[in-house]
Amino acid sequence: MAMRCELTGKSFQTGNNVSHAKNRTKRRFLPNLQNITFISEKLGQKIQLKVAASTIRTVEKKGGLDDFLVSTPNSKLPEKAKKLKKTILSKIN
């Protein structure tokens, strides 16, 4: 599986290791991914996702997984999150 956050799509970045002699070698900066179980109040079930630590803080700030997905536009969500958002919105209406 790719090193990608399932809610925000955050992935690795590339850069260089720079030595004292200014020699540059390629490297990757990996996101801090965590396996976490969110509780969806609207669906009434637990959802296990692989998300970045920064995303966990954002979800908690927004008031939970349901509120985070509803308030985030679809253009900023990956496919798995869009499907989850669609099921949550169908339960609300």
BALOBA-1460 file (C-alpha; in Angstrom, 3 decimals):
// residues 93
<rec num="1" residu="m" x="0.000" y="0.000" z="0.000"/>
<rec num="2" residu="a" x="1.201" y="3.503" z="-0.780"/>
<rec num="3" residu="m" x="2.474" y="5.854" z="1.903"/>
<rec num="4" residu="r" x="-0.616" y="8.053" z="1.578"/>
<rec num="5" residu="c" x="-3.111" y="9.480" z="4.052"/>
<rec num="6" residu="e" x="-6.576" y="8.043" z="3.345"/>
<rec num="7" residu="l" x="-8.432" y="11.231" z="4.348"/>
<rec num="8" residu="t" x="-6.311" y="14.065" z="2.960"/>
<rec num="9" residu="g" x="-4.179" y="12.334" z="0.328"/>
<rec num="10" residu="k" x="-0.966" y="13.607" z="1.920"/>
<rec num="11" residu="s" x="1.965" y="11.678" z="0.478"/>
<rec num="12" residu="f" x="5.759" y="11.716" z="0.541"/>
<rec num="13" residu="q" x="7.844" y="14.668" z="-0.626"/>
<rec num="14" residu="t" x="11.256" y="14.493" z="-2.255"/>
<rec num="15" residu="g" x="14.346" y="16.493" z="-1.469"/>
<rec num="16" residu="n" x="18.080" y="16.258" z="-0.982"/>
<rec num="17" residu="n" x="20.463" y="15.266" z="1.768"/>
<rec num="18" residu="v" x="23.109" y="17.997" z="1.724"/>
<rec num="19" residu="s" x="26.489" y="17.162" z="3.200"/>
<rec num="20" residu="h" x="28.977" y="19.636" z="4.643"/>
<rec num="21" residu="a" x="30.789" y="19.541" z="1.281"/>
<rec num="22" residu="k" x="27.470" y="20.420" z="-0.455"/>
<rec num="23" residu="n" x="27.124" y="16.966" z="-2.048"/>
<rec num="24" residu="r" x="23.473" y="16.308" z="-2.757"/>
<rec num="25" residu="t" x="21.782" y="12.904" z="-2.701"/>
<rec num="26" residu="k" x="18.081" y="12.261" z="-3.212"/>
<rec num="27" residu="r" x="15.872" y="11.419" z="-0.234"/>
<rec num="28" residu="r" x="12.181" y="11.132" z="0.624"/>
<rec num="29" residu="f" x="10.313" y="12.852" z="3.444"/>
<rec num="30" residu="l" x="7.611" y="10.411" z="4.603"/>
<rec num="31" residu="p" x="4.356" y="11.476" z="6.297"/>
<rec num="32" residu="n" x="3.760" y="10.410" z="9.897"/>
<rec num="33" residu="l" x="1.082" y="7.798" z="9.157"/>
<rec num="34" residu="q" x="-0.850" y="6.119" z="11.956"/>
<rec num="35" residu="n" x="-3.439" y="3.337" z="11.924"/>
<rec num="36" residu="i" x="-6.367" y="4.757" z="13.862"/>
<rec num="37" residu="t" x="-9.998" y="3.837" z="14.426"/>
<rec num="38" residu="f" x="-12.474" y="6.701" z="14.099"/>
<rec num="39" residu="i" x="-16.028" y="6.421" z="15.401"/>
<rec num="40" residu="s" x="-18.699" y="7.616" z="12.990"/>
<rec num="41" residu="e" x="-21.695" y="8.890" z="14.927"/>
<rec num="42" residu="k" x="-23.926" y="9.053" z="11.831"/>
<rec num="43" residu="l" x="-23.114" y="5.507" z="10.679"/>
<rec num="44" residu="g" x="-22.914" y="4.090" z="14.199"/>
<rec num="45" residu="q" x="-19.762" y="2.116" z="13.519"/>
<rec num="46" residu="k" x="-15.992" y="2.198" z="13.853"/>
<rec num="47" residu="i" x="-13.908" y="2.972" z="10.772"/>
<rec num="48" residu="q" x="-10.229" y="2.011" z="10.640"/>
<rec num="49" residu="l" x="-8.062" y="4.294" z="8.509"/>
<rec num="50" residu="k" x="-4.393" y="4.988" z="7.860"/>
<rec num="51" residu="v" x="-4.016" y="8.748" z="8.332"/>
<rec num="52" residu="a" x="-1.299" y="11.324" z="9.015"/>
<rec num="53" residu="a" x="-0.874" y="12.697" z="12.541"/>
<rec num="54" residu="s" x="-1.687" y="16.184" z="11.273"/>
<rec num="55" residu="t" x="-4.970" y="14.845" z="9.890"/>
<rec num="56" residu="i" x="-5.886" y="13.353" z="13.272"/>
<rec num="57" residu="r" x="-5.518" y="16.796" z="14.860"/>
<rec num="58" residu="t" x="-7.611" y="18.372" z="12.098"/>
<rec num="59" residu="v" x="-10.389" y="15.781" z="12.459"/>
<rec num="60" residu="e" x="-10.529" y="16.364" z="16.220"/>
<rec num="61" residu="k" x="-10.605" y="20.137" z="15.721"/>
<rec num="62" residu="k" x="-13.503" y="19.885" z="13.236"/>
<rec num="63" residu="g" x="-15.549" y="17.829" z="15.723"/>
<rec num="64" residu="g" x="-15.129" y="14.262" z="14.518"/>
<rec num="65" residu="l" x="-14.898" y="12.242" z="11.344"/>
<rec num="66" residu="d" x="-18.432" y="13.014" z="10.149"/>
<rec num="67" residu="d" x="-18.076" y="16.785" z="10.504"/>
<rec num="68" residu="f" x="-14.617" y="16.723" z="8.904"/>
<rec num="69" residu="l" x="-15.833" y="14.876" z="5.799"/>
<rec num="70" residu="v" x="-19.000" y="16.947" z="5.411"/>
<rec num="71" residu="s" x="-17.140" y="20.262" z="5.696"/>
<rec num="72" residu="t" x="-14.299" y="19.290" z="3.315"/>
<rec num="73" residu="p" x="-14.930" y="19.818" z="-0.429"/>
<rec num="74" residu="n" x="-14.811" y="16.718" z="-2.640"/>
<rec num="75" residu="s" x="-11.964" y="18.165" z="-4.702"/>
<rec num="76" residu="k" x="-9.636" y="17.864" z="-1.685"/>
<rec num="77" residu="l" x="-10.589" y="14.273" z="-0.766"/>
<rec num="78" residu="p" x="-9.158" y="11.018" z="-2.160"/>
<rec num="79" residu="e" x="-11.496" y="8.332" z="-3.541"/>
<rec num="80" residu="k" x="-11.861" y="6.316" z="-0.322"/>
<rec num="81" residu="a" x="-12.810" y="9.435" z="1.642"/>
<rec num="82" residu="k" x="-15.315" y="10.476" z="-1.051"/>
<rec num="83" residu="k" x="-17.073" y="7.107" z="-0.782"/>
<rec num="84" residu="l" x="-17.164" y="7.397" z="3.002"/>
<rec num="85" residu="k" x="-18.548" y="10.928" z="2.745"/>
<rec num="86" residu="k" x="-21.258" y="9.734" z="0.353"/>
<rec num="87" residu="t" x="-22.433" y="7.044" z="2.781"/>
<rec num="88" residu="i" x="-22.466" y="9.537" z="5.662"/>
<rec num="89" residu="l" x="-24.484" y="12.056" z="3.638"/>
<rec num="90" residu="s" x="-26.986" y="9.344" z="2.654"/>
<rec num="91" residu="k" x="-27.523" y="8.501" z="6.350"/>
<rec num="92" residu="i" x="-28.093" y="12.170" z="7.229"/>
<rec num="93" residu="n" x="-30.842" y="12.695" z="4.608"/>
